[in-house]
Amino acid sequence: MFAFYTKNLKRLALCGLLLVVAAVAFAQENALVPGTTVTGTLDAETRAQVYTFNGAQGQVVSFVLTGETGLQLVLLLTDPSGQQLLQYADTEPSGPDTTPETTLPVSGTYFVTVFVLAGSELTEGTFQLALVTEGGPAPETTAATPAPGRAVFVQPTQVITTSGLQIALTWNTTADMNLQVRDPNGETLFWDSRATSNGGTFDFDVNGLCQVTTAQAPTERATWPAGGLATGSYEVLVFYRQSCDNSTTPVPFTVNINFNGQALPPVEGSLTPPVSGQDSVFITSFDVATDGAAAGPAGVYDLTTLPASLDELRANAQPITLAVPVNGAIVNEQPFQTYAFNATEGQFVTATMTATAGNLDTLLILLDPNGNRVDFNDDVVFGNTNSEIRDRRLQATGTYTLIASRYGKEIGGTEGNYILTVVLGESASVPQSVTDLGLPQGAIEVSMVWNTAADMQLLVRDPSGASVYDDITSIPSGGQLIAAGNVGCRPSPTPVPVSYIYWPDGLARVGTYEVEVWYQSECGQTAPVEFTLTIEVNGRMVFSDNANPRQGNRYVTNFTVNPDGSVSAGQGGIIGGSELIDYFGELPTAPALIAGQPVTGEITPANAYDVYVFDGTAGDVVTIGMTQISGTLDTKLFLIAPSGLQVAENDDVVLGEDTNSVISSFELPQDGRYVVIATRYGIQFGGTVGQYRLLLSPLN
């Protein structure tokens, strides 16, 4: 008989939900205790009763519901996020009914709503309700005692709405603007996440990727339907992704928020087009409670600013015990907390901030004893919103201040509990043989040690394309070679050979740096070589690797200093030929080269090579040239025969003088389709980028 009513339960449930808006405010007073029966009354003024209980993840619960004779009821069970878990209709007009068992998905506060079934003989009366748990009573949820003056995070509950929640972003140009909304439980709506588990939906990606554009009031929307909605803080982000008409002027926009028929004051702002490596984002928030919604602060987000004055940050700093985790909470009323620890020059610090509840998107900022910002981290890795400052070398002795906050800081909207751990120690990444030399410290430090008398050349190329190595020991950007072990097979003055290139403080230019290790000579010894390469930027270890090259091998890696001061490191490895390039998937769509007609392309961090094809005949003599036309690109060419074998390659026209590439006057060995791979020195490990021109000479 229950199955007969199932198809109508959504309609019936909605009818009942519309009646319980006022009742939710009293849910916390109507707590269910396992094994204890409560009595409720439904009448013209109280059309629904809402109860709560604290449940544990994996716990199995059911309910015994008994209405007076003729009173048929509906019971709804929802989880802490407002997701409906159980819909039960009491189809018998008398006697107790036991609901099916339900396994609780998470720990937290659950809601039980009881109202009259449409068509019931009675529309008013009393009922009894009992919670049954498997394995004993449900555990009580207790909040950790915060430090004096520290915030307490309240877990999201839910409110029943009659018209749901709507957020709309509207602007007036063809720019690709993106709306993103984070709910109190950490679920997100945006163009690439169009639904949440509690009914939220994202409408349409307007002007997305500049494919189809309109300037006629483009609007993006995120909505939650009528029914259960999570209480707590919602964060709204507006991203300026790209200009679709090459405009550089700011784009004004409006964010309209409507909660359960209540329109909040419109939020107006503007954003400028983003620059390379740095988002252009506007943030606002609003708080949903059982009695309505309230708007939060708003503004353009600047990651580099501090959330308060230095005096305020230091005055409220709580001493933290090293290696002992502490609990904290970030809420709208307290968007940051500060901690203090003592350290000495040369030590390395690792600080880890992990969210444990709510929708908190963490942020860590480290200040030195003079109040200078020395490091920060928003996301450990892309897709993980916890934060970690790892192996940051400290350059002064004294008291350091660590700011635990959230993305957006004071204008952000995420809230929740976190665990913070701070550890001090010596770095295990920098070889002791390097630190023992007392080499000058700077903004960029690249060091290499190895285990034999072999001549191993260390080279670093800066974002302008200038290289510093043993033949050019200083370059205009500030790079200097300070140590070069075993150069020219001359014995190193140190027990372990060390090569070291650095840029003094303040000279970490924005852009991509390329690092190369070249095994030049065995120097009369045949013992296997193993080297350790480490890269530090602004005192932070960003790369460390070991390798075992053979004579003549070249190892390449790269790292990028971003405009916001963050650093991203690329992969590293020994470079080879075309056999290491997985180009086969591009062959079906590879453009054809026409003799005498140049084509242009671009090598970027995300595009290390391009593939072209042409048809040739055995005996034809061809010349293929690849010329840099912008950026730092150090070109490289491969030619693959119809057999699939590489038959020619070129890196530099003239070694050391011209980094363009030419495969000159090459006689084709067979008939068929040839493949040309236009790439860069280092290929997937390289760091040079820029546009190029590619020309196939007339066949003869």
C-alpha positions in Angstrom: 0.0 0.0 0.0 2.9 2.3 0.6 4.0 1.9 -3.0 0.6 3.3 -4.1 1.3 6.6 -2.4 4.9 6.9 -3.4 4.3 8.6 -6.7 2.3 11.3 -5.0 4.6 11.8 -2.0 6.6 14.6 -3.6 3.4 16.6 -4.2 2.1 15.7 -0.7 5.4 16.5 0.9 5.6 19.9 -0.7 2.1 20.7 0.4 3.1 19.9 4.0 6.5 21.7 3.7 4.8 25.0 2.9 3.2 24.9 6.3 6.3 24.4 8.4 8.3 27.6 7.9 7.5 28.8 11.4 7.9 25.4 13.0 11.6 25.0 12.1 12.6 27.8 14.4 11.5 25.6 17.3 13.0 22.4 16.1 16.0 22.6 18.5 13.5 22.6 21.4 11.8 19.4 20.1 14.7 17.0 20.5 14.1 13.2 20.0 15.8 10.8 22.4 16.1 7.2 21.3 13.5 5.0 23.1 11.5 7.9 24.4 8.0 8.7 22.9 7.0 12.3 22.4 3.5 13.6 21.8 2.7 16.3 19.3 -0.4 18.2 18.3 -1.5 19.4 14.8 -4.2 22.0 14.4 -5.2 25.1 12.4 -2.2 27.1 13.9 0.4 24.3 14.0 0.1 22.4 10.7 3.4 20.6 11.2 5.8 19.6 13.9 9.6 19.5 13.4 12.0 17.5 15.6 15.7 17.0 15.7 18.2 14.4 16.8 21.9 14.0 16.7 22.9 11.1 14.4 26.2 9.4 13.7 27.5 8.4 10.2 26.5 4.8 9.5 23.9 4.6 12.2 20.6 2.9 11.3 17.4 4.6 12.5 13.6 4.1 12.1 10.5 5.8 13.6 7.3 4.6 15.2 4.5 7.0 14.3 1.0 6.7 15.9 -1.8 9.1 15.1 -5.2 9.2 16.8 -7.9 7.2 15.0 -8.7 8.9 11.7 -5.5 11.0 11.6 -3.2 10.0 8.8 0.3 11.5 8.8 3.4 12.0 6.6 6.9 11.8 8.1 9.9 13.4 6.3 13.6 12.8 7.4 16.3 15.2 6.2 20.0 15.2 6.8 22.1 18.1 8.1 22.4 19.6 4.6 18.7 19.5 3.9 18.8 16.5 1.7 15.6 14.4 2.0 16.4 10.8 3.1 13.0 9.3 3.9 9.4 10.0 2.9 6.8 8.0 4.7 3.0 8.1 4.5 0.9 6.6 7.3 -1.8 5.0 5.1 -3.7 3.3 7.9 -6.2 5.5 9.8 -5.4 3.9 13.1 -2.6 2.1 15.0 1.2 2.5 15.1 3.3 2.5 12.0 7.0 1.8 11.8 9.0 3.5 9.0 11.6 1.6 7.0 15.1 1.6 8.4 17.4 4.4 7.1 21.3 4.5 7.3 22.5 7.9 8.2 25.1 9.2 5.7 27.0 11.7 7.9 27.2 12.8 11.5 25.3 15.8 12.6 21.8 17.2 13.4 18.9 15.5 11.5 15.4 16.9 11.1 12.1 15.0 11.3 8.9 16.7 10.1 5.4 15.4 10.7 2.3 16.8 9.1 -1.2 15.6 8.0 -1.5 13.5 4.8 -3.7 15.1 2.2 -7.1 13.3 2.2 -6.9 12.3 5.9 -10.2 11.8 7.6 -9.0 14.1 10.4 -7.0 17.3 9.8 -6.3 18.0 13.4 -5.3 15.8 16.4 -2.5 14.4 18.4 0.2 11.8 17.6 3.1 10.0 19.2 6.6 9.7 17.7 9.5 7.6 18.9 13.1 7.3 17.5 14.5 3.8 17.3 18.3 3.4 16.8 20.3 0.3 16.1 23.0 -0.3 18.7 21.8 2.1 21.3 21.2 5.8 21.6 22.5 8.3 19.1 25.6 10.1 20.3 25.3 13.6 21.5 27.2 16.2 19.4 29.4 18.3 21.5 31.3 21.3 20.3 35.0 21.7 21.2 35.7 24.4 23.7 37.4 27.2 21.8 40.2 29.4 23.0 39.1 32.5 24.9 37.8 35.1 22.4 37.8 32.6 19.6 34.8 32.0 17.3 32.5 28.9 17.4 31.2 27.4 14.2 27.6 26.3 14.3 26.8 23.4 12.0 24.3 24.1 9.2 20.7 23.1 9.9 17.9 23.7 7.6 14.9 26.0 7.0 11.8 25.1 5.0 11.1 27.7 2.3 8.0 28.3 0.2 9.8 29.8 -2.8 13.4 28.7 -2.5 16.6 30.7 -3.2 17.7 32.5 -6.4 21.0 34.2 -7.2 21.4 36.0 -10.5 24.4 37.7 -12.1 23.7 40.3 -14.8 26.1 42.4 -16.9 26.0 44.4 -20.1 28.9 43.3 -22.4 29.9 40.3 -24.4 32.6 39.4 -21.7 32.7 35.9 -20.4 31.7 36.4 -16.8 31.1 33.5 -14.4 28.8 33.1 -11.4 29.8 30.7 -8.7 27.8 30.0 -5.4 29.0 27.9 -2.5 26.4 26.7 -0.1 27.0 26.2 3.7 27.7 22.5 3.2 30.5 23.1 0.7 28.6 22.2 -2.5 29.1 24.5 -5.4 27.0 25.7 -8.4 28.8 27.1 -11.5 29.1 26.4 -15.2 31.0 23.1 -14.6 29.0 22.0 -11.5 25.3 22.4 -12.4 23.6 20.5 -9.6 23.9 19.9 -5.8 22.6 17.0 -3.8 20.0 19.2 -2.1 18.3 20.4 -5.3 20.5 23.4 -6.4 20.8 23.9 -10.1 22.9 26.2 -12.4 21.1 27.6 -15.4 23.3 28.5 -18.4 26.9 29.5 -19.1 26.3 32.8 -20.9 29.1 34.0 -23.2 30.9 30.8 -22.2 34.4 30.5 -23.9 33.3 33.4 -26.1 31.6 30.9 -28.5 28.1 32.5 -28.6 28.0 36.0 -27.2 25.4 38.6 -26.3 25.5 42.0 -24.7 21.8 42.1 -24.2 21.7 41.8 -20.4 23.5 38.4 -20.2 22.5 36.6 -17.0 23.7 33.6 -15.1 21.5 32.0 -12.4 21.9 29.6 -9.5 18.7 28.4 -7.8 17.4 26.1 -5.0 13.8 25.1 -5.1 11.1 25.4 -2.4 11.5 23.0 0.5 14.4 22.3 2.7 17.4 24.7 2.4 20.6 24.7 4.4 21.1 27.6 6.9 24.4 29.3 7.2 26.7 31.3 5.0 26.5 31.3 1.2 29.5 32.7 -0.7 28.9 34.3 -4.2 31.9 34.7 -6.5 31.9 36.6 -9.8 34.9 35.8 -12.1 35.9 37.8 -15.1 37.2 34.9 -17.3 38.0 36.6 -20.5 37.1 39.5 -22.8 35.4 38.4 -25.9 36.0 41.6 -27.9 39.6 42.5 -26.7 38.2 45.2 -24.5 40.4 46.3 -21.6 37.7 48.4 -19.8 36.1 47.3 -16.5 32.8 45.4 -16.8 30.0 46.5 -14.3 27.6 43.9 -13.0 24.8 43.3 -10.6 24.1 40.4 -8.3 20.5 39.9 -7.2 19.7 37.5 -4.3 16.1 36.4 -3.4 15.5 34.2 -0.4 12.1 32.8 0.1 10.5 35.8 -1.6 12.8 38.3 0.3 14.9 40.4 -2.1 18.2 41.4 -0.6 19.7 44.7 -1.6 21.3 44.4 -5.1 25.1 44.0 -5.0 26.9 46.1 -7.7 30.5 45.9 -8.7 32.9 45.9 -11.6 35.9 43.8 -12.7 38.8 44.4 -15.0 40.0 41.8 -17.4 42.3 39.2 -15.8 46.1 39.3 -16.3 48.2 36.2 -16.9 48.4 33.9 -13.8 46.0 36.0 -11.7 42.2 35.8 -11.3 39.9 38.8 -11.5 37.2 38.0 -8.9 34.6 39.8 -6.9 33.2 38.2 -3.7 30.1 38.7 -1.6 28.1 36.6 0.8 24.8 36.3 2.6 23.6 34.4 5.6 20.4 32.3 5.7 18.7 31.8 9.1 15.3 30.5 10.0 13.8 34.0 10.1 15.3 35.4 6.9 18.5 36.2 5.1 21.1 39.0 5.6 23.7 40.3 3.1 27.4 40.3 3.9 30.3 42.5 2.8 31.4 42.6 -0.9 34.4 43.7 -2.9 37.1 42.8 -5.4 39.4 40.2 -3.9 43.1 41.0 -3.4 45.1 38.0 -2.2 48.1 40.2 -1.3 46.5 42.4 1.4 46.3 41.5 5.1 42.9 41.2 6.8 43.7 43.7 9.5 46.5 46.0 10.7 49.8 44.5 11.9 49.2 45.7 15.4 45.8 44.0 15.5 47.1 40.8 14.1 49.9 40.6 16.6 47.8 41.7 19.6 45.4 38.8 19.1 48.0 36.1 18.2 47.7 33.0 20.3 51.0 31.1 21.0 51.0 27.8 19.2 52.8 24.7 20.5 54.9 23.3 17.7 53.9 19.9 16.2 50.7 19.9 18.3 47.4 20.3 16.3 45.1 23.1 17.4 41.4 23.4 16.6 39.8 26.7 15.4 36.9 28.1 13.5 36.4 30.7 10.8 33.0 32.5 10.7 31.8 35.7 9.2 32.1 37.5 12.5 35.7 36.3 12.8 37.1 35.7 9.4 40.7 35.2 10.6 42.7 34.0 13.6 46.3 34.5 14.4 49.0 32.4 16.0 52.6 33.1 17.1 55.7 31.0 17.3 59.4 31.6 17.7 62.0 30.5 15.2 65.7 31.1 14.3 67.2 32.1 11.0 67.8 29.2 8.7 65.0 27.0 10.1 62.3 25.6 7.9 58.6 25.8 8.8 55.7 23.8 7.5 52.2 24.9 8.5 49.1 22.9 7.5 45.5 24.1 7.8 42.8 21.5 7.2 39.1 22.2 7.1 37.0 19.7 9.2 33.5 21.1 9.0 31.3 23.5 7.0 32.3 24.9 3.6 35.5 26.5 4.8 38.1 27.3 2.0 41.2 27.9 4.0 44.0 30.4 3.6 47.4 30.7 5.4 49.6 33.8 5.5 53.0 33.9 7.3 54.5 37.2 8.6 58.2 37.5 9.7 59.3 39.3 12.9 59.2 42.6 11.1 55.7 42.1 9.8 56.6 41.4 6.2 54.6 38.8 4.4 57.0 36.0 3.6 54.7 33.3 2.3 51.0 32.3 1.8 49.0 29.5 0.4 45.4 29.1 -0.6 45.1 25.6 -2.0 47.5 22.7 -1.4 46.8 21.6 -5.0 44.2 22.5 -7.5 40.9 21.0 -6.3 42.0 20.8 -2.7 40.9 23.9 -0.7 43.1 23.1 2.3 46.2 25.1 2.8 49.9 24.3 3.4 53.1 26.4 3.6 55.7 23.7 3.2 59.5 23.9 3.8 59.6 27.7 4.0 63.1 28.7 5.0 63.0 31.5 7.6 65.5 34.3 7.1 65.3 36.0 10.5 65.3 35.1 14.2 62.3 36.2 16.2 58.5 35.8 16.6 56.5 34.9 13.5 52.8 35.5 13.0 50.7 32.9 11.2 47.2 34.1 9.9 44.6 31.4 9.6 41.8 32.7 7.4 39.7 31.8 4.3 39.6 32.6 0.6 38.3 36.1 0.4 39.3 36.9 4.0 37.0 39.6 5.4 34.8 39.6 2.3 34.7 35.9 1.9 31.7 33.8 2.9 32.9 30.3 3.7 32.8 29.1 7.4 33.8 26.1 9.3 36.1 24.4 11.7 39.8 23.6 11.0 42.9 21.9 12.4 46.2 23.8 12.3 49.7 22.3 12.8 53.0 24.1 12.7 56.3 22.2 12.5 59.9 23.6 12.6 63.0 21.8 11.6 65.9 21.6 9.2 65.1 21.0 5.6 65.7 17.5 4.4 65.6 18.7 0.8 68.7 20.9 0.7 71.8 18.8 0.9 74.1 19.6 3.8 77.0 20.0 1.5 75.3 23.1 0.1 74.3 24.7 3.4 77.8 24.0 4.8 79.3 26.3 2.1 77.5 29.4 3.5 76.5 30.5 0.0 74.7 33.8 -0.3 70.9 33.5 0.0 68.6 35.2 -2.4 65.2 35.4 -4.0 66.0 32.4 -6.3 68.5 29.7 -5.4 69.3 26.7 -7.7 71.8 24.2 -6.3 73.2 20.9 -7.5 75.4 18.3 -5.9 76.7 15.0 -7.3 78.8 12.1 -6.4 81.8 11.8 -8.9 84.5 13.9 -10.5 82.4 14.2 -13.7 81.9 17.7 -15.3 78.2 18.5 -14.8 77.1 21.9 -16.1 74.2 23.7 -14.3 72.4 26.4 -16.4 69.3 28.6 -15.6 67.5 30.6 -18.3 65.5 33.5 -17.1 62.1 34.7 -18.4 63.8 37.1 -20.9 65.7 34.1 -22.4 69.2 35.0 -20.9 71.1 32.1 -19.5 73.6 32.0 -16.6 76.1 29.1 -16.5 79.9 28.5 -16.4 80.6 30.5 -19.6 78.3 33.4 -18.7 78.5 33.9 -14.9 76.1 36.8 -14.6 73.2 38.2 -16.6 71.3 41.5 -16.5 68.3 40.1 -14.5 70.6 39.5 -11.6 71.4 35.8 -12.0 74.9 34.8 -10.8 76.9 31.6 -10.9 78.6 31.4 -7.5 79.9 27.8 -7.5 80.7 25.5 -10.4 82.1 22.1 -9.3 84.4 20.1 -11.5 84.0 22.6 -14.4 86.4 21.7 -17.2 87.3 18.5 -15.2 89.2 20.6 -12.7 88.8 19.0 -9.2 86.2 20.7 -7.0 87.6 22.6 -4.0 84.9 21.0 -1.9 84.6 17.3 -0.9 81.3 17.0 -2.8 81.0 18.9 -6.1 78.5 21.8 -5.8 77.1 24.2 -8.5 75.0 27.1 -7.4 73.1 29.9 -9.2 71.1 32.5 -7.5 69.3 35.9 -7.8 69.6 38.3 -4.9 66.6 39.3 -2.8 64.0 41.3 -4.6 65.0 40.1 -8.1 62.6 37.2 -8.6 61.2 38.4 -11.9 57.7 37.2 -12.9 57.8 34.5 -15.6 59.1 31.1 -16.4 62.7 29.9 -15.7 64.2 26.9 -17.3 66.9 24.8 -15.5 69.2 22.4 -17.3 71.8 19.9 -16.1 74.2 18.7 -18.8 76.5 15.7 -18.2 79.5 17.1 -20.3 82.3 14.7 -19.4 83.2 11.7 -17.3 86.6 13.3 -16.6 88.3 9.9 -16.8 86.0 8.2 -14.4 83.3 5.6 -15.2 81.4 5.5 -11.9 77.7 6.1 -12.3 76.6 9.7 -11.6 73.7 10.6 -9.4 72.9 14.3 -8.8 70.4 16.1 -6.6 68.9 19.3 -7.9 67.0 21.7 -5.6 65.2 25.0 -6.4 64.1 27.5 -3.8 62.2 30.7 -4.5 61.8 33.4 -1.8 63.1 30.9 0.8 60.6 28.2 -0.1 61.5 24.9 -1.6 59.6 24.5 -4.8 61.4 21.6 -6.5 63.8 18.8 -5.6 64.8 15.8 -7.7 67.5 13.1 -8.2 68.6 11.7 -11.5 71.2 9.3 -12.9 72.2 10.6 -16.3 74.7 9.1 -18.8 77.4 11.1 -20.5 75.9 13.5 -22.9 72.4 13.5 -21.3 70.6 16.7 -20.6 68.1 17.0 -17.7 65.6 19.8 -17.9 62.9 21.3 -15.7 61.2 24.6 -15.2 59.4 26.8 -12.6 57.2 29.9 -12.9 57.0 32.9 -10.6 53.4 34.1 -10.9 52.3 37.8 -10.6 50.8 37.1 -7.1 54.1 35.8 -5.8 53.2 32.1 -5.9 55.4 29.6 -7.6 54.5 26.6 -9.7 57.1 24.0 -10.7 57.0 21.8 -13.8 58.1 18.3 -14.3 61.8 17.3 -14.7 63.5 14.6 -16.7 66.2 13.7 -19.1 65.1 14.9 -22.5 65.1 12.6 -25.6 63.9 12.6 -29.1 60.5 12.2 -30.7 60.0 8.8 -29.2 59.0 10.5 -26.0 56.3 12.5 -27.6 52.8 11.0 -27.8 51.7 12.7 -31.0 49.8 9.9 -32.6 46.4 11.0 -31.4 46.9 14.4 -33.2 47.6 12.9 -36.6 44.0 12.6 -37.9 43.5 16.4 -37.4 47.1 17.6 -38.1 47.2 20.5 -40.6 48.9 19.9 -43.9 52.0 21.9 -44.8 52.0 23.4 -48.3 55.5 24.1 -49.8 56.3 27.8 -49.8 53.4 28.8 -47.6 54.4 29.6 -44.0 52.2 28.8 -41.0 52.3 30.2 -37.5 51.8 28.5 -34.1 52.4 29.0 -30.4 54.2 27.0 -27.8 52.6 27.6 -24.3 52.9 26.0 -20.9 49.9 23.9 -21.8 51.0 23.1 -25.4 54.5 21.8 -25.7 54.4 20.8 -29.4 52.4 21.0 -32.6 52.0 18.4 -35.3 52.0 18.9 -39.1 52.0 16.6 -42.1 53.0 16.7 -45.8 53.2 14.2 -48.6 56.6 13.5 -50.1 58.3 11.3 -52.7 61.5 9.4 -52.2 64.4 11.5 -53.5 62.7 14.9 -52.8 65.0 17.3 -51.1 63.3 19.5 -48.5 64.2 22.2 -46.0 62.0 22.9 -43.0 62.6 26.0 -40.9 61.1 26.9 -37.5 61.7 30.5 -36.4 60.8 32.2 -33.1 58.7 35.3 -33.6 57.9 36.1 -29.9 58.6 35.2 -26.4 61.6 33.2 -25.2 60.9 30.2 -27.4 64.0 28.0 -28.1 62.7 26.0 -31.1 63.2 22.3 -31.9 62.1 20.3 -35.0 61.6 16.6 -35.6 60.9 14.9 -39.0 59.1 11.5 -38.9 59.1 9.3 -42.1 56.0 7.3 -43.3 57.6 4.3 -41.6 57.1 6.0 -38.2 60.9 6.3 -37.7 62.5 9.7 -36.9 64.8 10.6 -39.8 65.9 14.1 -38.9 65.9 16.7 -36.1 67.4 20.1 -35.3 67.6 22.2 -32.2 69.8 25.2 -33.1 70.8 26.4 -36.6 74.2 27.5 -35.2 75.0 26.0 -31.8 75.3 28.8 -29.2 74.4 31.6 -31.6 70.9 30.9 -33.1 68.2 29.0 -31.2 66.0 28.8 -34.3 65.8 25.3 -36.0 66.3 24.1 -39.6 66.3 20.7 -41.1 68.2 21.7 -44.2 68.4 20.0 -47.6 67.2 16.7 -46.4 66.5 13.9 -49.0 63.3 12.0 -48.3 63.9 8.3 -48.0 60.5 7.0 -49.2 57.1 7.8 -50.6 54.3 8.7 -48.3 53.1 11.0 -45.5 55.7 12.7 -43.4 55.1 14.1 -39.9 56.7 17.4 -38.7 56.8 18.0 -34.9 57.4 21.7 -34.0 58.3 22.0 -30.3 60.9 23.5 -28.0 64.1 22.6 -26.4 63.2 20.4 -23.4 59.9 19.4 -25.0 57.6 18.5 -22.1 60.2 19.5 -19.5 61.1 22.8 -21.2 60.0 26.2 -20.0 60.4 28.5 -23.1 57.3 29.7 -24.7 56.3 31.9 -27.7 55.0 32.1 -31.2 56.8 30.6 -34.2 56.8 30.5 -38.0 57.1 27.2 -39.8 58.0 26.9 -43.5 58.4 23.9 -45.7 60.5 24.8 -48.7 59.4 23.8 -52.3 60.0 20.1 -52.9 62.4 19.2 -55.7 
